[in-house]
Each structure stands twice: as C-alpha cells, then as structure tokens.
C-alpha cells in the first residue's frame, strides 16, 4: 500500500480501497462475486444469442432487449473483474485505467437509462396504438432511436471525465470504493472542484430525470388507454405486454434510489455504503435476463429450440403468450 499522501503526478496510480472492515471475508466474497459475475454474463449472453439466432425474435421489442443485455454485460465487465482483483489483493489501478473505467461506468449506466425510456415508448405504442405499431416503430425508427441512445450515453459524461482528468491530485491516491466512481475520485483533488461537481450534477440529473419523466408519461398514457378498454381480456393483454418492462423500470430506479440514500444516511458506515454500492452493480444486470426469460414464452421457446433448455417454472396461462408482440 502506498502512502496516502502520495502525489498522483509522481505515483500515476490509484489504490482501490475495497470494503473496509470486511477484509477478513475477502476470500469468501471473491467466490460469491465470481459466481454472480458468471451468472450475470451467462444470463445476458443467452439473451443476446437467442435474439440473434431466432427469426421469431427479430422485432423491435427484442432488439431493445438485445441492447439491454449487451449493456448489462458491458457494465459487469467494466466493474466486476477489477473488484475481484481487489478482493485478491491487486488493488492498484493506473491513472488512465481509473478514468477509463469511470467513463465506461457512467456511459453504460446513462445509456441504459435512456434505453429504459425508449423501451417504455415501445410499450406505449404497442398498447395505445397497436394497429400502427409496425409503422411507428419501423426498422429505421428502431435503429435511429437505438443509435441515439448509445451516442447520448457515451457523449454525455465526456465533459465531466475530461474535467476530472485535468484537476491536480495530491491529497491522496486511495479511492474509498470498489470502483473509480466520479464523486469518490474527484474528492481526492487538491483544488476547488465545486464547478466540476455542479456541472456533473446537472448532467446526472438530466440523465436520470429525463428518462424517468418520459417513462412516467408513457405509462400514464398506457393506464389511461387501458382504463378505456371494455373487457378483462384486453386488460390482461395490456398487462402482460408491459409487465416485464415495468419490473425492469422499478428495479432500475429503486436500485438508484438505494445507492443515493445509502450515500447520504449518516448511520451507515463508509464500509456499508461501499458494500451497498458494490452489490448494486450486480443487481440489475443479473435480474434483467431472469425477468425477461421467466415471463416471456418466446424466449423460453427459443431457449428450448436452440439449446434444449426447459424452464423450471411451469408455463403460465395462455394469455402470457401475448406478452411478446
């Protein structure tokens, strides 16, 4: 371990502290997180392969799901391998490596938030304007929305990360986290970073609240439309069409809220906050493929068709088949 007062220009690396207070459990945590890592990669890779192979899944809904699975894999690969290395004692990360991890971490998270909004719009059109679905969500529109989501996600944090790189670091090179998170790293600067933090907060609020408001608008329109339906069968159909995405949306924003609260509750120890944040990095990437696999008959059918995988969960009612448009 380096002297905490080491100046970064001369040391040119950071020390990832990990989870203080749990060092004696690092070996156990390593194997637990390794299993979670493998399960997350395999689950999302299965979605990517099935959607790519099965012509029945070549629709906008599954194309967006394919992108979500790719993002979840990228987020996991960006964060977890270094976390596993830290648990084994390899806690150094180069100056460039830290900021590269920071950029990808913010970019992928932002892209996923924008994609959740696009998927809400897809469900809105499927429920409210089903007869015009193929016209409104055409292949061209689908590709344009997806490319825009990726571009916005990866361009949005460039200013903040560039500003973070430019500030001098001389107070300490110990990052009190399991990842090179922006607020944690920038707090090590030995200069006034108020302006940088304000700009980053502005971008973060736009990246979180923009898609969130759009999701609320989409589902408010869906609820209004469903309320006008006259049969229970129509209500069930609309519910099954949106159920998986609703769960993903709730999970995504609840996980953000948990991390936000954990960072600001004084009664939670620094180690506890770090642990909550680290565990959260597994949550949505691990659960998303499970949600879509267990609730979607077409995904389960494709898994059985190509890999001979049979669901351990009994088939739900026939109405579930209508969940995939």
Secondary structure, DSSP 8 states (H G I E B T S, - for coil): ---TT--HHHH-EEEE---TT-GGGHHHHHHHHHHHHHHHHHHHHHHHHHHHH-GGG-SHHHHHHHHHHHHHHHHHHHHHHHHHHHHTT--EEEHHHHHHHHHHHHHHHHHHHHHHHHHHHHHHHHHH-GGGHHHHT-HHHHHHHHHHHHHHHHHHTHHHHHHHHHS-B-S--EESSSS--HHHHHTTBSS--HHHHHHHHHHHHHHHHHHHHHHHHHHHHHHHHHHT---HHHHHHHHHHHHHHHHHHHHHHHHHHHHHHHHH-TTS-HHHHHHHHHHHHHHHHHHHHHHHHHS-HHHHHHHHHHH----SS----GGGGGG--
